[in-house]
Amino acid sequence: MGSAVIFPATAMPDPEWWHALWPEPEAIVAALGISRQLRVVDLCCGDGWFTLPLARAARHVMAIDLDPHMLRLARERFAAGQVSNCQFIEGDAYDVARLVAESVDVVLIANTFHGVPDTQRFAREVARVLRPGGRFIIINWHRLPRETTTVLGKPRGPATDMRMEPAVVAAAVAPSGFSLTQVVELPPYHYAAVFRGSPARSRVAAGAQF
């Protein structure tokens, strides 16, 4: 993993404005339909702001991030929340199919896809992790001018030209067998694009057991 780098414009922001933007992460998780029977991967989980409510809603969560400092903060959040059904994994998001041993129901990536240099490679690896019919959920900034996406009085988020509307995201992941099934609006500036995977691209096609 010596050559691994953090994706451009995806570093964890200052907690103050991040938490102001997402004051109720539990509501986001509920809007995405995460339920008790599901196994979930929180890819590029950062400090665990979404990971903890995911674990409270799901059967099991695997939280993956390249930054050991962020994983340490996430573990501290879980210790304070007294939740234990989460496995923390340090690793490159491109290696998700190697890092996750068994097929899962959902892969979530929040506020990171805009910075992925090779989105098709990334989507192929996610497809290998999902069970047949599993969901790939991408939370993204709408393609609004950065000067208009203010939090606590200042423009926030990636540069305008890095932002992607759902149709652009769908075109990037479609070659890996993903179909866009839903777009969930997450005001004020985000959406979640929900994709279903193709069984032919999953580990089941290769005879994996889960």
C-alpha positions as CSV (number, residue, x, y, z in Angstrom):
1,M,0.0,0.0,0.0
2,G,3.0,2.3,-0.2
3,S,1.8,3.9,-3.4
4,A,-1.7,4.6,-2.0
5,V,-2.8,8.2,-1.8
6,I,-5.9,9.9,-0.5
7,F,-8.2,10.8,-3.3
8,P,-8.1,14.4,-4.4
9,A,-10.3,16.9,-2.5
10,T,-11.6,14.2,-0.2
11,A,-9.7,14.9,3.1
12,M,-11.9,14.9,6.2
13,P,-13.1,18.5,6.7
14,D,-13.1,20.4,10.0
15,P,-15.6,18.7,12.3
16,E,-17.4,21.9,13.2
17,W,-18.7,22.6,9.7
18,W,-19.0,19.0,8.8
19,H,-21.3,18.3,11.7
20,A,-23.2,21.5,11.0
21,L,-23.8,20.2,7.4
22,W,-24.9,16.8,8.7
23,P,-26.5,17.4,12.0
24,E,-28.6,14.2,12.0
25,P,-26.6,11.4,10.3
26,E,-29.2,8.9,11.7
27,A,-31.8,10.5,9.5
28,I,-29.5,10.0,6.4
29,V,-29.0,6.4,7.2
30,A,-32.8,5.9,7.6
31,A,-33.4,7.6,4.3
32,L,-31.1,5.2,2.6
33,G,-33.1,2.2,3.9
34,I,-30.4,0.6,6.0
35,S,-32.0,-2.1,8.2
36,R,-31.1,-4.7,10.8
37,Q,-30.5,-7.6,8.5
38,L,-27.9,-5.9,6.3
39,R,-24.1,-6.2,6.1
40,V,-22.6,-2.9,5.1
41,V,-19.3,-1.5,4.0
42,D,-18.6,2.1,4.9
43,L,-15.9,2.9,2.3
44,C,-13.6,5.9,3.0
45,C,-15.4,6.2,6.4
46,G,-13.3,9.1,7.8
47,D,-13.9,9.7,11.4
48,G,-17.0,7.5,11.5
49,W,-19.7,10.2,11.4
50,F,-21.9,8.0,9.3
51,T,-20.4,4.7,10.5
52,L,-21.8,4.8,14.0
53,P,-25.5,5.3,12.9
54,L,-24.9,2.7,10.2
55,A,-23.8,0.2,12.8
56,R,-26.8,1.1,15.0
57,A,-29.1,0.3,12.1
58,A,-27.4,-2.6,10.4
59,R,-26.4,-6.1,11.4
60,H,-22.7,-5.6,10.8
61,V,-20.5,-2.8,9.4
62,M,-17.0,-2.8,7.9
63,A,-15.4,0.6,8.1
64,I,-12.5,1.1,5.7
65,D,-10.2,4.1,5.5
66,L,-6.6,4.8,4.3
67,D,-5.9,7.2,7.2
68,P,-5.0,5.6,10.5
69,H,-5.7,8.8,12.4
70,M,-9.3,8.9,11.0
71,L,-9.8,5.3,12.0
72,R,-8.6,6.0,15.5
73,L,-11.2,8.8,15.8
74,A,-13.8,6.5,14.5
75,R,-12.9,3.8,17.1
76,E,-13.1,6.5,19.8
77,R,-16.6,7.5,18.6
78,F,-17.7,3.8,18.8
79,A,-16.3,3.4,22.3
80,A,-18.2,6.4,23.5
81,G,-21.3,5.2,21.7
82,Q,-21.0,1.7,23.2
83,V,-21.5,0.0,19.8
84,S,-19.5,-3.1,18.9
85,N,-20.8,-4.5,15.6
86,C,-18.2,-2.8,13.5
87,Q,-14.9,-3.9,12.1
88,F,-12.3,-1.2,11.3
89,I,-10.0,-1.8,8.4
90,E,-7.0,0.3,7.3
91,G,-6.6,0.1,3.5
92,D,-6.9,1.6,0.1
93,A,-10.5,1.9,-1.3
94,Y,-9.3,0.4,-4.6
95,D,-8.5,-2.8,-2.6
96,V,-12.0,-3.2,-1.2
97,A,-12.5,-6.7,-2.8
98,R,-9.3,-7.9,-1.1
99,L,-10.1,-6.3,2.2
100,V,-13.6,-7.6,2.5
101,A,-13.6,-11.4,2.7
102,E,-17.4,-12.0,2.3
103,S,-20.1,-10.6,0.1
104,V,-22.1,-7.7,1.6
105,D,-25.5,-6.2,1.0
106,V,-24.5,-2.5,0.8
107,V,-21.4,-0.5,0.0
108,L,-21.7,3.2,0.9
109,I,-19.3,5.9,0.0
110,A,-20.0,9.4,1.1
111,N,-18.5,12.7,-0.2
112,T,-15.6,10.9,-1.9
113,F,-16.6,9.6,-5.3
114,H,-16.0,13.0,-6.9
115,G,-12.2,12.6,-6.2
116,V,-11.8,9.0,-7.4
117,P,-9.3,9.2,-10.3
118,D,-10.4,5.9,-11.9
119,T,-14.1,5.5,-11.2
120,Q,-14.5,2.5,-13.5
121,R,-11.8,0.5,-11.7
122,F,-13.3,1.6,-8.4
123,A,-16.8,0.4,-9.4
124,R,-15.5,-2.9,-10.6
125,E,-13.9,-3.6,-7.2
126,V,-17.2,-2.6,-5.4
127,A,-19.2,-4.9,-7.7
128,R,-17.0,-7.8,-6.6
129,V,-17.9,-7.3,-3.0
130,L,-21.7,-7.1,-3.3
131,R,-24.1,-10.0,-3.2
132,P,-26.5,-10.4,-6.1
133,G,-28.8,-7.4,-6.2
134,G,-26.8,-5.6,-3.5
135,R,-26.7,-1.8,-3.4
136,F,-23.9,0.6,-4.1
137,I,-24.9,4.0,-2.6
138,I,-22.9,7.1,-3.5
139,I,-23.5,10.3,-1.5
140,N,-22.3,13.3,-3.6
141,W,-22.5,17.0,-3.8
142,H,-24.9,18.4,-6.4
143,R,-23.2,20.2,-9.2
144,L,-23.8,23.6,-7.7
145,P,-21.3,26.5,-7.8
146,R,-19.1,26.2,-4.8
147,E,-19.7,29.8,-3.8
148,T,-23.4,28.9,-3.3
149,T,-22.8,25.8,-1.0
150,T,-22.1,27.7,2.2
151,V,-21.9,26.2,5.7
152,L,-21.3,28.4,8.7
153,G,-21.0,31.4,6.4
154,K,-18.3,30.1,4.1
155,P,-18.2,28.2,0.8
156,R,-17.6,24.5,1.4
157,G,-17.0,21.3,-0.6
158,P,-15.0,20.4,-3.7
159,A,-14.4,22.7,-6.6
160,T,-17.4,23.2,-8.8
161,D,-15.8,21.3,-11.8
162,M,-15.3,18.2,-9.6
163,R,-19.0,17.8,-8.7
164,M,-21.0,15.2,-10.5
165,E,-24.8,14.9,-11.0
166,P,-26.4,11.5,-10.8
167,A,-26.4,10.9,-14.5
168,V,-22.6,11.4,-14.7
169,V,-22.1,9.0,-11.8
170,A,-24.4,6.4,-13.4
171,A,-22.3,6.6,-16.6
172,A,-19.2,6.0,-14.6
173,V,-20.4,2.8,-12.8
174,A,-22.6,1.3,-15.5
175,P,-19.8,-0.6,-17.2
176,S,-19.4,-2.6,-14.0
177,G,-23.0,-3.8,-14.1
178,F,-24.7,-1.2,-11.9
179,S,-28.1,0.3,-12.6
180,L,-29.4,3.5,-11.1
181,T,-32.6,2.7,-9.2
182,Q,-33.1,5.7,-7.0
183,V,-31.9,9.2,-6.2
184,V,-32.5,10.4,-2.7
185,E,-32.3,14.1,-2.1
186,L,-30.3,15.1,0.9
187,P,-30.7,18.8,1.4
188,P,-29.3,21.3,1.3
189,Y,-26.5,20.3,-1.2
190,H,-26.3,16.5,-1.6
191,Y,-28.0,13.5,-3.1
192,A,-27.6,9.8,-2.7
193,A,-27.4,7.8,-6.0
194,V,-28.6,4.2,-5.3
195,F,-27.4,1.5,-7.7
196,R,-28.2,-2.2,-7.9
197,G,-25.4,-4.6,-8.9
198,S,-25.3,-7.3,-11.4
199,P,-25.1,-10.9,-10.2
200,A,-22.7,-11.7,-13.0
201,R,-20.1,-9.3,-11.4
202,S,-20.4,-10.6,-7.9
203,R,-18.4,-13.2,-6.0
204,V,-21.4,-15.6,-6.3
205,A,-20.6,-15.9,-10.0
206,A,-17.1,-17.2,-9.0
207,G,-18.5,-19.6,-6.5
208,A,-17.9,-17.7,-3.3
209,Q,-19.9,-18.6,-0.2
210,F,-21.4,-16.1,2.3
